[in-house]
Amino acid sequence: MRSLRAAAAAALVLLGATGCTADASGADETPPVSTAPSASGTTPPDLAGDAEAEALTRLPAGPATGTAVLVYSGLGELRAPFTGQCSHEGSTTRIEGSADTARIVLDVTPDGARIALDDDGVAATSDLATGRYEVTGSHLSLRADMRQDGEPAGSAELEIDCGG
């Protein structure tokens, strides 16, 4: 996870260094803002909801082991073994634990799926889009794009065995 912290620090320094520039006349240069649809013409993915929450209710509660891969656009990647707990409360499924030095919490409800990461000062909470939320027995195979404030933020991949 050190690479994610280092990348975050570098991104902040770069933002600070490039945040304000002026031309020779002393006037601020501000890039143009476009309100037109993107050239790609693609729409953002739908956020996870009822179907994903229902799929995860089949996971057994108990110890969780597997692999977590979280890729944050512009910051870096966490790829590490995961250990933790799977639990259910009503229609909410929670998988929480650690990967390397990071604390990860995944909550999937009918209202959406959110993944939170906290690693020594680097903290992020992202909504998950629809994607792959496959449950086979006690195994979860999840692959979904992450969004923060409606904008793409990276991707999450979890291969987790629950309940034993």
Secondary structure, 3 states (H helix, E strand, C coil): CHHHHHHHHHHHHHHHHHCCCECCCCCECCCCCCCCCCCCCCCCCCECCHHHHHHHCCCCCEEEEEEEEEEECCCEEEEEEEEEEEEEECCEEEEEEEECCEEEEEEEECCEEEEEEEECCEEEEEEEEEEEEEEECCEEEEEEEEEECCEEEEEEEEEEEECC
